[in-house]
């Protein structure tokens, strides 16, 4: 559980930095909302009873972060986009790999 918690916090911080430093704020806002929902679900503050919500949230973090990463021009936005995309892809693999 510690790894999921660390990944969720890292994804939230990276997405927030991407929102503040990047040029495409609409795309970064989707990543921030997905990462914030992941943190809230992880700690039990928010409870959703939907079948594949972790998979959808990992996709909602990975895809916008990848798009924002490729559009970024500053070093901070590139680093934050790469980190958020990596976190989203690791979470996606963690949730999807046992089901394959």
N, C-alpha and C positions, 0 to 999 in steps of 0.2 A: 504494500500500500504506500510505502514511502516513495517509491519510484513514480507512481502515478501522481502523487501529491507534488513532487518536485517538478515533474513535467508540466503539470497544470499551472503551477505558479510561474514557471519559466515561460510558458506560452503566453500567459496573461501579461507578464512584464514586457516580453518582446513585442506583443501586439500593441500594447499601449505606447511603447517607444516608436513603433512603426506609425501609429496614428499621429503622434506629435511631430515626428521628423519627416514623414513621407509626404509626397505630393498628392497621392490618390487617397484621400481621407475616407471616402465612401466605402471603398474596398477594405481598408484597414478597420473601419468601424464594425464590419461584419466579423472580422477576426477577433476583435476585442469582445464583442458580445458572445461569441462562441466560447472563448477562453473564460470569460466571467461565468457563463453558465456551467462550464466544466468544474470550476472551483466551487461554485455553490452546490452543485450536485455531489461533489466529492465529500464535502463536509456535512451534508445532510440538511443544509439550510433550505434548499429547494428540493422537492421530491416530485419527479415526473414518472409516471408509470407508462412509458412508451417502450416498445420492444427494442428498437435499435437506436436509441438516442445517443449513446456514446460514439457509435460509428458516424452518425450524422454530424455530431459536434466536432469530431476529429476531421471530417471532410470540410466542415465550415471553417475550421481553423487553417487547414493545409492549403486549400485551393486559393482563397483570397490572399493569403500570405505569399504564395508563389507568384501570383499576378503582381502584387505590390512590390515584391522583390525584383522582378524583372523590369518594372517601370521606374524603380528608384534610381536616383543619381547621386545622392549624398552617401558618405561612408556609414553614417549612423543608420539610415534607413535601409541600406543594403544589408548590414549586419543584423538588424532587427528582423527584417523580412526573411533572411536565410534561417535565423534561429527559430522563428515562429513556424516557418514551413517545415523545418526539420522536426520540431516537436509534434506538429500535426501529423506528419508522416509516420513518426515512431508510434504515436497513439493509434493511428489507423492500422498499422501492422500489428500492434498489440491486441487490438480488438478483433481484427479480421483473421489473423493467422490461426487461432484455434478452431475457427469455423470452416476453414478450407480443407 
